[in-house]
Amino acid sequence: MNYIIPLTILGIISYGVLKKINIYDTFLDGSKEGLHTIFNILPSILAMVVGVNIFLKSGVLYFFLSFLEPVLKSYDLSLEILAMGFLRPISGSASLAIMNSIYKIYGVDSFMGFLASVMEGATDTTIYVLALYFGSIKIVKTRYALKVGLFADLCGLIAAFIVSTIFF
């Protein structure tokens, strides 16, 4: 298993030698292009990280979601699971932090822990992905990508609740 990466690199170098490609110059060109891509996407990523941190640290999310707490209590759910579902499309690390909090409070083997795990796997960081990929290639008009991605996340959240209810 430890030999996969070195063998892959050796295979790439061997292929380059067989095709008579200047491997070192091609590597340097790729590195320069990679740095250029990093500088292009850095503002989008930085804006996303700052926005999510302000949103979480200010407590605004829990304030707005607290109105739904009576409905959640009737299904034996906590406010954290709703916050996790809301933040998952925006930030994977924020949703992981909330999931870790759910694990600490309710336990890994609880219904809340099981639901959090299934939610994490059934959804994606849609807004983050759109900001990263569309920002890196300067696409301004995303058309239906955001709507379809968020709809898919909503379907994933609903499916996570149904699957967790059936199998837990």
Rosetta constraint file for C-alpha pairs under 8 A:
AtomPair CA 3 CA 7 HARMONIC 5.91 0.50
AtomPair CA 4 CA 8 HARMONIC 6.07 0.50
AtomPair CA 5 CA 9 HARMONIC 6.23 0.50
AtomPair CA 6 CA 10 HARMONIC 6.05 0.50
AtomPair CA 7 CA 11 HARMONIC 6.00 0.50
AtomPair CA 8 CA 12 HARMONIC 6.26 0.50
AtomPair CA 9 CA 13 HARMONIC 6.20 0.50
AtomPair CA 10 CA 14 HARMONIC 6.00 0.50
AtomPair CA 11 CA 15 HARMONIC 6.08 0.50
AtomPair CA 12 CA 16 HARMONIC 6.20 0.50
AtomPair CA 13 CA 17 HARMONIC 6.19 0.50
AtomPair CA 13 CA 23 HARMONIC 7.07 0.50
AtomPair CA 14 CA 18 HARMONIC 6.17 0.50
AtomPair CA 15 CA 19 HARMONIC 6.20 0.50
AtomPair CA 16 CA 20 HARMONIC 5.99 0.50
AtomPair CA 16 CA 21 HARMONIC 5.10 0.50
AtomPair CA 16 CA 22 HARMONIC 7.35 0.50
AtomPair CA 16 CA 23 HARMONIC 6.21 0.50
AtomPair CA 17 CA 21 HARMONIC 6.08 0.50
AtomPair CA 17 CA 22 HARMONIC 7.81 0.50
AtomPair CA 17 CA 23 HARMONIC 7.56 0.50
AtomPair CA 21 CA 26 HARMONIC 7.81 0.50
AtomPair CA 22 CA 26 HARMONIC 6.21 0.50
AtomPair CA 23 CA 27 HARMONIC 6.02 0.50
AtomPair CA 24 CA 28 HARMONIC 6.25 0.50
AtomPair CA 25 CA 29 HARMONIC 6.15 0.50
AtomPair CA 26 CA 30 HARMONIC 6.19 0.50
AtomPair CA 27 CA 31 HARMONIC 6.18 0.50
AtomPair CA 28 CA 32 HARMONIC 6.20 0.50
AtomPair CA 29 CA 33 HARMONIC 6.24 0.50
AtomPair CA 30 CA 34 HARMONIC 6.08 0.50
AtomPair CA 31 CA 35 HARMONIC 6.27 0.50
AtomPair CA 32 CA 36 HARMONIC 6.24 0.50
AtomPair CA 33 CA 37 HARMONIC 6.20 0.50
AtomPair CA 34 CA 38 HARMONIC 6.25 0.50
AtomPair CA 35 CA 39 HARMONIC 6.30 0.50
AtomPair CA 36 CA 40 HARMONIC 6.29 0.50
AtomPair CA 37 CA 41 HARMONIC 6.29 0.50
AtomPair CA 37 CA 136 HARMONIC 6.56 0.50
AtomPair CA 38 CA 42 HARMONIC 5.87 0.50
AtomPair CA 39 CA 43 HARMONIC 7.75 0.50
AtomPair CA 40 CA 135 HARMONIC 7.47 0.50
AtomPair CA 40 CA 136 HARMONIC 5.51 0.50
AtomPair CA 41 CA 45 HARMONIC 6.34 0.50
AtomPair CA 41 CA 132 HARMONIC 6.17 0.50
AtomPair CA 41 CA 133 HARMONIC 7.96 0.50
AtomPair CA 41 CA 135 HARMONIC 5.90 0.50
AtomPair CA 41 CA 136 HARMONIC 4.76 0.50
AtomPair CA 42 CA 46 HARMONIC 5.93 0.50
AtomPair CA 43 CA 47 HARMONIC 6.03 0.50
AtomPair CA 44 CA 48 HARMONIC 6.23 0.50
AtomPair CA 44 CA 131 HARMONIC 6.00 0.50
AtomPair CA 44 CA 132 HARMONIC 6.42 0.50
AtomPair CA 44 CA 135 HARMONIC 6.25 0.50
AtomPair CA 45 CA 49 HARMONIC 6.18 0.50
AtomPair CA 45 CA 128 HARMONIC 7.85 0.50
AtomPair CA 45 CA 131 HARMONIC 7.29 0.50
AtomPair CA 45 CA 132 HARMONIC 6.58 0.50
AtomPair CA 46 CA 50 HARMONIC 6.13 0.50
AtomPair CA 47 CA 51 HARMONIC 6.01 0.50
AtomPair CA 48 CA 52 HARMONIC 6.13 0.50
AtomPair CA 48 CA 128 HARMONIC 7.24 0.50
AtomPair CA 48 CA 131 HARMONIC 7.97 0.50
AtomPair CA 49 CA 53 HARMONIC 6.15 0.50
AtomPair CA 50 CA 54 HARMONIC 6.15 0.50
AtomPair CA 51 CA 55 HARMONIC 6.10 0.50
AtomPair CA 52 CA 56 HARMONIC 6.11 0.50
AtomPair CA 52 CA 90 HARMONIC 7.60 0.50
AtomPair CA 52 CA 91 HARMONIC 7.22 0.50
AtomPair CA 52 CA 94 HARMONIC 7.78 0.50
AtomPair CA 53 CA 57 HARMONIC 5.84 0.50
AtomPair CA 54 CA 58 HARMONIC 5.86 0.50
AtomPair CA 55 CA 59 HARMONIC 6.85 0.50
AtomPair CA 55 CA 60 HARMONIC 6.25 0.50
AtomPair CA 55 CA 61 HARMONIC 6.57 0.50
AtomPair CA 56 CA 60 HARMONIC 7.06 0.50
AtomPair CA 56 CA 61 HARMONIC 6.58 0.50
AtomPair CA 59 CA 63 HARMONIC 6.26 0.50
AtomPair CA 60 CA 64 HARMONIC 6.29 0.50
AtomPair CA 61 CA 65 HARMONIC 6.13 0.50
AtomPair CA 61 CA 83 HARMONIC 7.13 0.50
AtomPair CA 62 CA 66 HARMONIC 5.71 0.50
AtomPair CA 62 CA 79 HARMONIC 7.57 0.50
AtomPair CA 62 CA 83 HARMONIC 7.15 0.50
AtomPair CA 63 CA 67 HARMONIC 7.63 0.50
AtomPair CA 65 CA 69 HARMONIC 7.07 0.50
AtomPair CA 65 CA 79 HARMONIC 7.10 0.50
AtomPair CA 65 CA 82 HARMONIC 7.57 0.50
AtomPair CA 65 CA 83 HARMONIC 7.32 0.50
AtomPair CA 66 CA 79 HARMONIC 7.02 0.50
AtomPair CA 68 CA 72 HARMONIC 6.38 0.50
AtomPair CA 69 CA 73 HARMONIC 6.09 0.50
AtomPair CA 69 CA 78 HARMONIC 7.27 0.50
AtomPair CA 69 CA 79 HARMONIC 6.18 0.50
AtomPair CA 70 CA 74 HARMONIC 6.55 0.50
AtomPair CA 71 CA 75 HARMONIC 7.00 0.50
AtomPair CA 72 CA 76 HARMONIC 6.27 0.50
AtomPair CA 72 CA 77 HARMONIC 4.95 0.50
AtomPair CA 72 CA 78 HARMONIC 6.18 0.50
AtomPair CA 72 CA 79 HARMONIC 7.14 0.50
AtomPair CA 73 CA 77 HARMONIC 5.51 0.50
AtomPair CA 73 CA 78 HARMONIC 6.70 0.50
AtomPair CA 77 CA 81 HARMONIC 6.99 0.50
AtomPair CA 77 CA 112 HARMONIC 7.01 0.50
AtomPair CA 78 CA 82 HARMONIC 7.19 0.50
AtomPair CA 78 CA 112 HARMONIC 7.90 0.50
AtomPair CA 79 CA 83 HARMONIC 6.27 0.50
AtomPair CA 80 CA 84 HARMONIC 6.03 0.50
AtomPair CA 80 CA 98 HARMONIC 6.70 0.50
AtomPair CA 80 CA 102 HARMONIC 6.91 0.50
AtomPair CA 81 CA 85 HARMONIC 6.19 0.50
AtomPair CA 81 CA 98 HARMONIC 7.91 0.50
AtomPair CA 81 CA 99 HARMONIC 7.85 0.50
AtomPair CA 81 CA 102 HARMONIC 7.65 0.50
AtomPair CA 81 CA 112 HARMONIC 7.38 0.50
AtomPair CA 81 CA 116 HARMONIC 6.60 0.50
AtomPair CA 82 CA 86 HARMONIC 6.11 0.50
AtomPair CA 83 CA 87 HARMONIC 6.07 0.50
AtomPair CA 83 CA 98 HARMONIC 7.73 0.50
AtomPair CA 84 CA 88 HARMONIC 5.85 0.50
AtomPair CA 84 CA 94 HARMONIC 7.83 0.50
AtomPair CA 84 CA 95 HARMONIC 5.05 0.50
AtomPair CA 84 CA 98 HARMONIC 5.94 0.50
AtomPair CA 84 CA 99 HARMONIC 6.96 0.50
AtomPair CA 84 CA 116 HARMONIC 7.76 0.50
AtomPair CA 85 CA 89 HARMONIC 7.76 0.50
AtomPair CA 85 CA 95 HARMONIC 7.60 0.50
AtomPair CA 85 CA 119 HARMONIC 7.14 0.50
AtomPair CA 85 CA 157 HARMONIC 6.89 0.50
AtomPair CA 86 CA 90 HARMONIC 7.84 0.50
AtomPair CA 87 CA 91 HARMONIC 5.96 0.50
AtomPair CA 87 CA 92 HARMONIC 7.76 0.50
AtomPair CA 87 CA 94 HARMONIC 6.72 0.50
AtomPair CA 87 CA 95 HARMONIC 5.80 0.50
AtomPair CA 88 CA 92 HARMONIC 5.69 0.50
AtomPair CA 88 CA 94 HARMONIC 7.34 0.50
AtomPair CA 88 CA 95 HARMONIC 5.16 0.50
AtomPair CA 88 CA 120 HARMONIC 7.40 0.50
AtomPair CA 88 CA 123 HARMONIC 7.10 0.50
AtomPair CA 88 CA 124 HARMONIC 6.70 0.50
AtomPair CA 88 CA 125 HARMONIC 5.74 0.50
AtomPair CA 89 CA 123 HARMONIC 7.25 0.50
AtomPair CA 89 CA 124 HARMONIC 5.74 0.50
AtomPair CA 89 CA 125 HARMONIC 3.96 0.50
AtomPair CA 89 CA 126 HARMONIC 4.76 0.50
AtomPair CA 89 CA 127 HARMONIC 5.67 0.50
AtomPair CA 89 CA 128 HARMONIC 7.09 0.50
AtomPair CA 89 CA 150 HARMONIC 7.24 0.50
AtomPair CA 89 CA 153 HARMONIC 7.03 0.50
AtomPair CA 90 CA 125 HARMONIC 5.49 0.50
AtomPair CA 90 CA 126 HARMONIC 6.51 0.50
AtomPair CA 90 CA 127 HARMONIC 5.10 0.50
AtomPair CA 90 CA 128 HARMONIC 5.55 0.50
AtomPair CA 91 CA 95 HARMONIC 6.35 0.50
AtomPair CA 91 CA 125 HARMONIC 5.85 0.50
AtomPair CA 91 CA 127 HARMONIC 7.85 0.50
AtomPair CA 91 CA 128 HARMONIC 6.33 0.50
AtomPair CA 92 CA 96 HARMONIC 6.09 0.50
AtomPair CA 92 CA 124 HARMONIC 7.84 0.50
AtomPair CA 92 CA 125 HARMONIC 5.88 0.50
AtomPair CA 93 CA 97 HARMONIC 6.15 0.50
AtomPair CA 94 CA 98 HARMONIC 6.36 0.50
AtomPair CA 95 CA 99 HARMONIC 6.05 0.50
AtomPair CA 95 CA 120 HARMONIC 7.72 0.50
AtomPair CA 96 CA 100 HARMONIC 6.06 0.50
AtomPair CA 96 CA 120 HARMONIC 7.86 0.50
AtomPair CA 97 CA 101 HARMONIC 6.28 0.50
AtomPair CA 98 CA 102 HARMONIC 6.21 0.50
AtomPair CA 99 CA 103 HARMONIC 6.21 0.50
AtomPair CA 99 CA 113 HARMONIC 7.51 0.50
AtomPair CA 99 CA 116 HARMONIC 5.97 0.50
AtomPair CA 99 CA 117 HARMONIC 7.49 0.50
AtomPair CA 100 CA 104 HARMONIC 6.29 0.50
AtomPair CA 101 CA 105 HARMONIC 6.18 0.50
AtomPair CA 102 CA 106 HARMONIC 5.71 0.50
AtomPair CA 102 CA 107 HARMONIC 7.03 0.50
AtomPair CA 102 CA 112 HARMONIC 6.93 0.50
AtomPair CA 102 CA 113 HARMONIC 6.22 0.50
AtomPair CA 102 CA 116 HARMONIC 7.58 0.50
AtomPair CA 103 CA 107 HARMONIC 4.51 0.50
AtomPair CA 103 CA 108 HARMONIC 4.92 0.50
AtomPair CA 103 CA 112 HARMONIC 7.95 0.50
AtomPair CA 103 CA 113 HARMONIC 5.56 0.50
AtomPair CA 104 CA 108 HARMONIC 7.64 0.50
AtomPair CA 106 CA 110 HARMONIC 6.10 0.50
AtomPair CA 106 CA 112 HARMONIC 6.55 0.50
AtomPair CA 106 CA 113 HARMONIC 6.67 0.50
AtomPair CA 107 CA 112 HARMONIC 7.87 0.50
AtomPair CA 107 CA 113 HARMONIC 6.12 0.50
AtomPair CA 108 CA 112 HARMONIC 7.96 0.50
AtomPair CA 108 CA 113 HARMONIC 4.75 0.50
AtomPair CA 108 CA 114 HARMONIC 6.82 0.50
AtomPair CA 109 CA 113 HARMONIC 6.02 0.50
AtomPair CA 109 CA 114 HARMONIC 6.44 0.50
AtomPair CA 110 CA 114 HARMONIC 6.14 0.50
AtomPair CA 111 CA 115 HARMONIC 5.96 0.50
AtomPair CA 111 CA 164 HARMONIC 7.49 0.50
AtomPair CA 111 CA 168 HARMONIC 6.50 0.50
AtomPair CA 112 CA 116 HARMONIC 6.01 0.50
AtomPair CA 113 CA 117 HARMONIC 6.19 0.50
AtomPair CA 114 CA 118 HARMONIC 6.27 0.50
AtomPair CA 114 CA 164 HARMONIC 6.75 0.50
AtomPair CA 114 CA 168 HARMONIC 7.58 0.50
AtomPair CA 115 CA 119 HARMONIC 6.00 0.50
AtomPair CA 115 CA 160 HARMONIC 6.60 0.50
AtomPair CA 115 CA 161 HARMONIC 6.51 0.50
AtomPair CA 115 CA 164 HARMONIC 5.56 0.50
AtomPair CA 116 CA 120 HARMONIC 6.12 0.50
AtomPair CA 117 CA 121 HARMONIC 6.46 0.50
AtomPair CA 118 CA 122 HARMONIC 5.97 0.50
AtomPair CA 118 CA 160 HARMONIC 5.50 0.50
AtomPair CA 118 CA 164 HARMONIC 7.18 0.50
AtomPair CA 119 CA 123 HARMONIC 6.17 0.50
AtomPair CA 119 CA 156 HARMONIC 7.09 0.50
AtomPair CA 119 CA 157 HARMONIC 5.84 0.50
AtomPair CA 119 CA 160 HARMONIC 5.34 0.50
AtomPair CA 119 CA 161 HARMONIC 7.75 0.50
AtomPair CA 120 CA 124 HARMONIC 7.65 0.50
AtomPair CA 122 CA 153 HARMONIC 7.54 0.50
AtomPair CA 122 CA 156 HARMONIC 4.91 0.50
AtomPair CA 122 CA 157 HARMONIC 6.76 0.50
AtomPair CA 122 CA 159 HARMONIC 7.72 0.50
AtomPair CA 122 CA 160 HARMONIC 6.44 0.50
AtomPair CA 123 CA 152 HARMONIC 7.57 0.50
AtomPair CA 123 CA 153 HARMONIC 5.00 0.50
AtomPair CA 123 CA 154 HARMONIC 7.99 0.50
AtomPair CA 123 CA 156 HARMONIC 5.38 0.50
AtomPair CA 123 CA 157 HARMONIC 6.81 0.50
AtomPair CA 124 CA 153 HARMONIC 6.56 0.50
AtomPair CA 125 CA 129 HARMONIC 6.08 0.50
AtomPair CA 126 CA 130 HARMONIC 6.12 0.50
AtomPair CA 126 CA 146 HARMONIC 7.34 0.50
AtomPair CA 126 CA 149 HARMONIC 5.80 0.50
AtomPair CA 126 CA 150 HARMONIC 6.70 0.50
AtomPair CA 126 CA 153 HARMONIC 7.78 0.50
AtomPair CA 127 CA 131 HARMONIC 6.03 0.50
AtomPair CA 127 CA 146 HARMONIC 7.16 0.50
AtomPair CA 128 CA 132 HARMONIC 6.02 0.50
AtomPair CA 129 CA 133 HARMONIC 5.94 0.50
AtomPair CA 129 CA 134 HARMONIC 7.97 0.50
AtomPair CA 130 CA 134 HARMONIC 5.43 0.50
AtomPair CA 130 CA 135 HARMONIC 7.39 0.50
AtomPair CA 130 CA 145 HARMONIC 7.84 0.50
AtomPair CA 130 CA 146 HARMONIC 7.40 0.50
AtomPair CA 131 CA 135 HARMONIC 5.24 0.50
AtomPair CA 131 CA 136 HARMONIC 7.96 0.50
AtomPair CA 132 CA 136 HARMONIC 5.98 0.50
AtomPair CA 133 CA 137 HARMONIC 6.62 0.50
AtomPair CA 134 CA 138 HARMONIC 5.86 0.50
AtomPair CA 134 CA 139 HARMONIC 4.95 0.50
AtomPair CA 134 CA 140 HARMONIC 7.27 0.50
AtomPair CA 134 CA 142 HARMONIC 7.68 0.50
AtomPair CA 135 CA 139 HARMONIC 6.22 0.50
AtomPair CA 135 CA 140 HARMONIC 7.77 0.50
AtomPair CA 142 CA 146 HARMONIC 6.90 0.50
AtomPair CA 144 CA 148 HARMONIC 5.91 0.50
AtomPair CA 145 CA 149 HARMONIC 5.88 0.50
AtomPair CA 146 CA 150 HARMONIC 6.04 0.50
AtomPair CA 147 CA 151 HARMONIC 6.02 0.50
AtomPair CA 148 CA 152 HARMONIC 6.08 0.50
AtomPair CA 149 CA 153 HARMONIC 6.26 0.50
AtomPair CA 150 CA 154 HARMONIC 6.16 0.50
AtomPair CA 151 CA 155 HARMONIC 6.21 0.50
AtomPair CA 152 CA 156 HARMONIC 6.10 0.50
AtomPair CA 153 CA 157 HARMONIC 6.17 0.50
AtomPair CA 154 CA 158 HARMONIC 6.23 0.50
AtomPair CA 155 CA 159 HARMONIC 6.00 0.50
AtomPair CA 156 CA 160 HARMONIC 5.93 0.50
AtomPair CA 157 CA 161 HARMONIC 6.32 0.50
AtomPair CA 158 CA 162 HARMONIC 6.28 0.50
AtomPair CA 159 CA 163 HARMONIC 5.90 0.50
AtomPair CA 160 CA 164 HARMONIC 5.85 0.50
AtomPair CA 161 CA 165 HARMONIC 6.01 0.50
AtomPair CA 162 CA 166 HARMONIC 6.20 0.50
AtomPair CA 163 CA 167 HARMONIC 6.02 0.50
AtomPair CA 164 CA 168 HARMONIC 5.54 0.50
